[in-house]
């Protein structure tokens, strides 16, 4: 049983009327993994996530969570926590009442005080949810998702609207969950979060999985870049450097170390100053820009 | 289900608008009819007063609150939130509607008891209980169906008007004119046969078997409304 993936999506298709939101999508998430599902707007990641969570029925294909149909709530939901993109709490209930209500409905057990402390809402325990700030609502949402330390947690844009301290605290809490073996599925618009934290990334574009792999695997498919500026009297630089509209030069390369060495040697030999020199691997942002431009 | 019901009860008492429309308005109307019972009994009968107060509570209180509550909980995504837990759909709806249903039933029991104390006991109390419960079931089912056509709590003020006023009007019409003429129409309108059942139970003079036949149209309305609700009800707002 231990080899069964926590999430198994097999040739999932979702259509709204004639519009295909998701086309023939397959991916798996293994136990203990942090899998980031990323995509451009309208790529179909919310539809996919809602199907995996059990909110939506597939038009065709199969989705299994813990080997079960995710729409079988009584079986699957006690093992999973869901942080929704939009909070959906009753404004007239207090923070404590909300955590107790949703917590009890997950059928897991936990100490409400502990969960409130985890997201720094202890002092707001008796405040009505309607009076919370946007960031505080996100933290409340996170608290209800991790109540009872579930085996699987969905985090849909978890840090949107959070200040930097709350963001760090949230990721610290996620790290502790992962030490307990929790599997995490993440969507985010902050690509550096996915780049730093995800074990694997699924990149969706127009309803299909455009690329999938570790951060290194994804960024490896695009060249690394070297940027620099030159004084006006400098000779022509090597490596077919292209001059941009801002006057700075750009080198795209799959051999970053070797080409950087060549460039530095050339600068040394010609006594040329490389102004604002920058060199590095492709970032996830660039992978994104590349697929959006296609 | 019970944690949802508890949360809903807290919200009813924190939200004064619901408290006023659901509890105070029907109670005040009923108090007036009981206070002037000699006048209204002369127009119709004591059973007429009983059926009117019943439909004040289920039409203004229960039905309107059901629709408004479901529309509000859907609009702020609370329904989706509840469906993100292990709770089942039927359990969620039961939990959401249990408090207002219990409140309405208790309210009807108290008001009818007051009417009985002031004017004398009904001829067949058991039949009256059956009539009340069937009516409550019908209005809950109609509320679920109406919620499917309602986008927001504000919209509920419009969508609930036809039925909440309609059933009270039917109760008044049947209560005053009886069902000797236009019998089929009056019995088939929502609330018509339920009113006749209340009249029979309170005023007496009709055999129980004849009266029980009157349950059929009310239960048919439950069936129709539940069928409509399963097609119309949405758990998430339209995007």
Interface residues (C-beta under 8 A of the other chain):
Chain A: X53 X55 X73 X74 X77 X78 X82 X84 X86 X87 X88 X89 X90 X91 X92 X93 X97 X100 X101 X102 X104 X105 X106 X107
Chain B: X3 X4 X6 X7 X10 X11 X14 X15 X73 X76 X77 X78 X79 X80 X81 X82 X83 X84 X85 X86 X87 X88
